[in-house]
Every structure is written in structure tokens, then in C-alpha cells.
Amino acid sequence: MLAVLLTGQFMCIIDVLVVNVAMPSIGASLHASGASLQLVVGGYTIAYAMLLITGARLGDRYGRRRVYQAGVITFTAASLACTLAPDSQALVAFRFAQGAGAAALVPQVFSLIQLRFTGPARARALSAYAAVLSAGAVAGLVLGGVVVSADLFGLGWRPVFGINVPIGIVLAVAVPRLIPPDKRPSDKRPSDKRPSDK
């Protein structure tokens, strides 16, 4: 369960920075303006920041496992769309969608760790969580440089987004198998009826 949660977190952190390295390649390939390139980078962060609290609230209301899985699916679908984007305008729109998926996914990670782990296990899980946060930032820059330089299959910058797709598919399948369903509070309320007088 922890591996599933932290992989989703890692995937979202990488996408914040991996695009920075690919900017020159994206600009040349899509003939994008400087403003469009700024939105490609910033659109993800804007959507993520604006919807983060909403994502946390949705997890409280509809179940953290369910919202986490929905975030994974949204993020993965948006990553595939970014890979196939025909122009910079479409890429910007798909980056906003990626940010929305991340905003649904990320709040559930910390909440599920707090709810599902106790004692020393929780301490270890939180240590791993902190390590993923720091490692993801470094990995995003390194991975972006490696993927763009490799020019995989002659696709230039597109595999920068495509690497998320197989990971996201595996996560979407693993979530219902490895993360227990949320414990929903009982809907029963104390009866307001008074015992009938005899």
C-alpha cells in the first residue's frame, strides 16, 4: 500500500520539474511562443494549487481511496494527452488537467498514511514520504534531461510525458487491490423518538 501511495506522489512531483528541461525542444517542435511555454510550465502548478484543498475535501466526503484512484486515472489520461498534443494550446490545456489530477491524488497520500499506519510503522512511512518529496525534485530534472537527450524513437520531448502512462495504468489497477476501502461512519443516528407513555 505504501509503495502505491508514494509512487503516485513521486509521479506528480516529477512532473512539476521534468518539463523545464524539455522547454527548448517543446518550443521548437510546436513553434510555441514564450507565453505559451510559461503556461505549459505554470499551468500544472496553478491548477494543482487552486484545487488542492478541494481534492482534500473530496477525499473526506467520497472516500480517500476512491478519490486517489480518480486522481491517478485523470493524471494518467492527461499525461497521454500531453504526449499526443498537436499544438501548444492543447498542451497547455492538458497540463491544467494534469494539475487537477495531481490535486485529487496528492492530499490522499498523507491522509491515508495517517489513517492506515500506526506507531513505528507510521514513522517509517512518513520518513519514506519525506524522502520521496526530496528525491522527486531531483529526479524530475535528471530524468527530463536524459529523456530529451535520448530522443527516444525520434519523438523528442513527448516521452517526457509518456513515461507517466504505464506507471499510472499500473497504479490504477493496484489501488483497489492494495489499498483497503475507507471506513465509512455509521449512518445510524440516535432516535429522537421518546418511549411511549404507558
C-alpha positions in Angstrom: 0.0 0.0 0.0 2.8 2.4 0.9 4.5 1.7 -2.4 1.3 2.5 -4.3 0.8 5.8 -2.4 4.4 7.0 -2.7 4.6 6.1 -6.4 1.7 8.4 -7.2 3.2 11.1 -5.1 6.6 10.7 -6.9 5.0 10.8 -10.3 3.3 14.1 -9.5 6.4 15.7 -8.1 8.5 14.7 -11.1 6.0 16.4 -13.5 6.5 19.7 -11.8 10.1 19.9 -12.9 10.6 17.5 -15.7 9.1 19.9 -18.2 11.6 22.6 -17.5 14.4 20.7 -19.2 12.1 20.0 -22.2 11.1 23.6 -22.9 13.6 24.3 -25.7 12.5 21.1 -27.5 8.8 21.8 -27.0 9.2 25.4 -28.2 11.0 24.3 -31.4 8.6 21.4 -32.1 5.3 23.2 -31.6 6.5 26.7 -32.6 5.2 27.9 -29.3 5.5 31.5 -28.0 7.2 32.4 -24.8 3.9 33.0 -23.1 2.6 29.5 -24.2 5.8 27.9 -22.8 5.3 29.7 -19.5 1.8 28.3 -19.3 3.0 24.8 -20.1 5.2 25.0 -17.0 2.9 27.1 -14.8 -0.5 25.6 -15.8 0.2 22.4 -14.0 1.2 24.3 -10.8 -1.7 26.7 -11.0 -4.3 24.0 -11.3 -2.7 22.0 -8.6 -2.5 24.9 -6.1 -6.1 26.0 -6.8 -7.7 22.6 -6.5 -5.6 21.1 -3.7 -8.0 21.9 -0.9 -10.9 20.8 -3.0 -9.1 17.5 -3.6 -8.7 17.0 0.2 -12.3 17.8 0.8 -13.4 15.3 -1.9 -11.4 12.6 -0.2 -13.1 13.3 3.1 -16.6 13.2 1.5 -16.3 10.4 -1.1 -13.5 8.3 0.3 -9.8 8.7 0.0 -9.1 5.5 -1.9 -11.8 6.4 -4.5 -10.5 10.0 -4.9 -6.9 8.8 -5.1 -7.8 6.4 -7.9 -9.7 9.1 -9.7 -6.7 11.4 -9.4 -4.4 8.7 -10.8 -6.7 8.0 -13.7 -7.1 11.7 -14.5 -3.4 12.3 -14.2 -2.5 9.4 -16.5 -5.1 10.3 -19.1 -3.8 13.9 -19.1 -0.2 12.7 -19.4 -1.2 10.6 -22.5 -3.0 13.6 -23.9 0.2 15.8 -23.4 2.2 13.2 -25.2 -0.1 13.4 -28.2 -0.7 17.2 -28.1 -0.8 18.6 -31.6 0.0 22.3 -30.6 0.9 24.4 -27.7 -2.7 25.4 -26.8 -3.7 21.8 -26.4 -0.6 21.1 -24.4 -1.4 23.9 -22.0 -5.0 22.6 -21.6 -3.7 19.1 -20.9 -1.2 20.4 -18.4 -4.1 22.1 -16.5 -5.8 18.7 -16.5 -2.7 17.0 -15.1 -2.6 19.5 -12.3 -6.2 18.8 -11.5 -5.4 15.1 -11.3 -2.5 15.7 -9.0 -4.7 17.9 -6.8 -7.0 15.0 -6.3 -4.3 12.4 -5.8 -1.7 14.1 -3.5 -3.9 15.1 -0.5 -5.0 11.5 -0.1 -1.4 10.2 0.3 -0.7 11.9 3.6 -4.2 11.2 4.9 -4.0 7.5 4.1 -0.6 7.2 5.7 -2.0 8.8 8.9 -5.1 6.6 8.9 -3.6 3.3 7.9 -0.3 3.3 9.7 0.3 3.5 13.5 3.3 3.6 15.8 6.8 2.8 14.3 5.2 1.8 11.0 3.8 5.4 10.7 7.1 6.9 11.5 8.8 4.8 8.8 6.0 5.6 6.3 6.4 9.4 7.0 10.2 9.1 6.6 9.7 7.4 3.2 7.2 10.1 2.3 9.7 12.9 3.1 12.4 11.1 1.1 10.1 10.8 -2.0 9.4 14.6 -1.8 13.0 15.5 -1.9 14.1 12.7 -4.4 11.3 13.6 -6.8 12.5 17.1 -7.3 16.0 15.9 -8.2 14.8 13.0 -10.3 12.5 15.3 -12.3 15.4 17.4 -13.6 17.7 14.5 -14.2 15.0 12.4 -15.9 13.9 15.2 -18.1 17.5 15.8 -19.4 18.1 12.1 -20.0 14.8 11.5 -21.9 15.1 14.6 -24.1 18.7 13.9 -24.9 18.0 10.3 -25.7 15.3 11.4 -28.3 13.5 8.0 -27.8 12.0 6.7 -31.1 12.7 10.2 -32.6 9.8 11.6 -30.5 11.8 14.5 -29.0 10.1 15.8 -25.8 6.9 13.7 -26.0 8.3 10.7 -23.9 8.8 13.2 -21.0 5.0 12.9 -20.5 4.6 9.4 -21.9 6.7 7.8 -19.1 3.8 8.5 -16.7 1.3 6.5 -18.7 2.4 2.9 -17.9 3.1 3.8 -14.3 -0.3 5.4 -14.0 -2.0 2.3 -15.5 -0.3 0.0 -13.0 -1.3 2.3 -10.1 -4.9 2.4 -11.2 -5.1 -1.4 -11.3 -3.2 -1.7 -8.0 -5.2 0.8 -5.9 -8.4 -1.3 -5.4 -6.2 -4.4 -4.7 -3.7 -2.9 -2.2 -5.5 0.0 -0.5 -8.4 -1.0 1.8 -11.7 0.8 1.3 -12.4 3.7 3.6 -14.2 3.0 6.8 -17.4 5.0 6.5 -19.0 6.3 9.6 -22.3 4.7 10.7 -25.3 6.4 9.2 -27.4 5.5 12.2 -28.3 8.3 14.5 -29.8 8.3 17.9 -33.5 8.1 17.7 -35.4 11.2 18.5 -38.5 9.3 19.4 -39.4 9.2 23.0 -40.7 6.0 24.5 -44.4 5.9 24.5 -46.0 6.6 27.9 -47.8 3.6 29.3 
